[in-house]
């Protein structure tokens, strides 16, 4: 058994590399975009707010799997658009669009949870809009949204397995190929162990971050 594990481990680790690439690139792009979209969702400019609400509704209301298929297979067939993405770019584009919507809703909720009285107090203290946002709003919002962001981060590492539908060689696909070729479930057991290890590491890091921001509980 040990020899077999050593034999298939390189292909599984190659799949882990693809999984982590999608995970980190999605976070790098979708969190800043989510902050911007979250601010837009509480904007008083109604057309912008309506567009963002429609976007969030589409992204949250349809499965990520369907969005992946649409981006890779659907966009090239749309008359007048015909956008063709390479497989990895298509996966990344769909993931960023989807997770930006979720992060936008999280940041919208965090921003709206700050009591209006604190904005009024800041004006009494003659703080500028930027000073109010940086010194009063941001520390509170960060503390509020961290648990929800953590949930989405854990979901993202698992959702990354969906890229197999467009033929990307991620961790799950590597395990499936080995399992079908060798007629054994051991590769899939190893895949499960690797996913559990990744989520355990992320959970540990997120709890440390939560503890860091719990100093004014």
C-alpha positions, 0 to 999 in steps of 0.5 A, spaced: 500 500 500 505 504 501 508 503 495 502 505 491 501 511 495 508 513 493 507 512 486 500 516 485 502 522 490 506 526 485 500 526 481 495 528 487 500 534 489 500 536 482 493 537 483 494 540 490 498 545 486 492 547 481 487 547 487 491 552 491 492 557 485 485 557 484 484 558 491 489 564 492 488 567 486 480 567 487 481 570 494 486 576 492 481 578 487 475 577 490 476 580 497 478 587 494 472 587 489 467 585 494 469 591 499 468 595 493 461 592 491 459 592 498 460 599 499 456 600 492 451 596 495 450 601 501 450 607 496 445 612 495 446 612 487 440 608 486 442 605 479 449 603 481 445 600 487 440 596 483 446 593 478 450 591 484 443 588 487 442 584 480 449 582 480 449 579 487 442 576 486 445 572 479 451 570 482 448 567 489 442 565 486 445 560 481 450 554 482 457 555 481 458 549 477 453 552 472 456 559 472 463 555 470 460 551 465 456 557 462 463 561 462 467 556 459 462 553 454 456 558 454 460 564 452 464 562 446 457 560 443 453 567 445 452 571 438 455 577 438 460 576 444 463 569 443 469 570 448 473 564 449 477 563 455 483 558 456 480 553 461 484 555 467 482 563 466 475 561 465 475 557 472 478 563 475 473 568 472 467 564 474 470 563 481 472 571 482 465 573 479 461 568 484 465 569 490 466 577 489 458 577 490 458 573 497 464 577 499 460 584 497 454 581 501 458 580 507 461 587 507 455 590 506 452 587 512 458 589 516 458 596 514 451 597 515 452 594 522 456 600 525 451 604 528 449 611 525 450 615 532 458 613 531 458 617 524 454 623 528 459 623 533 465 623 528 462 629 525 462 632 532 469 631 533 470 634 526 473 628 523 473 627 516 470 622 512 476 618 511 478 619 518 471 616 520 472 610 515 479 608 517 479 609 525 472 608 527 468 604 521 474 599 518 476 596 525 469 594 527 467 592 520 473 587 520 472 584 527 464 583 524 466 580 518 472 575 519 467 569 521 463 570 515 469 571 511 472 565 514 466 560 512 467 563 505 474 561 505 473 554 507 468 553 502 472 556 497 477 550 498 472 545 497 468 549 491 475 549 487 474 541 486 468 543 481 473 545 476 474 538 474 467 539 469 471 543 464 477 539 464 482 542 469 487 537 473 485 539 480 486 535 486 479 531 485 480 530 478 487 527 479 484 522 485 478 520 480 483 518 474 488 514 479 481 511 482 478 509 475 485 507 472 487 502 478 480 500 480 481 502 488 478 507 492 485 509 496 486 515 491 479 518 493 481 517 500 487 520 500 484 526 496 479 527 502 485 526 507 488 532 503 482 536 503 481 535 511 488 537 512 488 544 508 481 546 511 484 544 518 490 549 516 485 554 514 481 553 520 487 554 525 489 560 521 482 563 521 482 562 529 488 566 530 486 572 526 479 572 530 483 572 536 487 577 534 481 582 533 478 580 539 482 584 544 476 589 544 470 584 545 
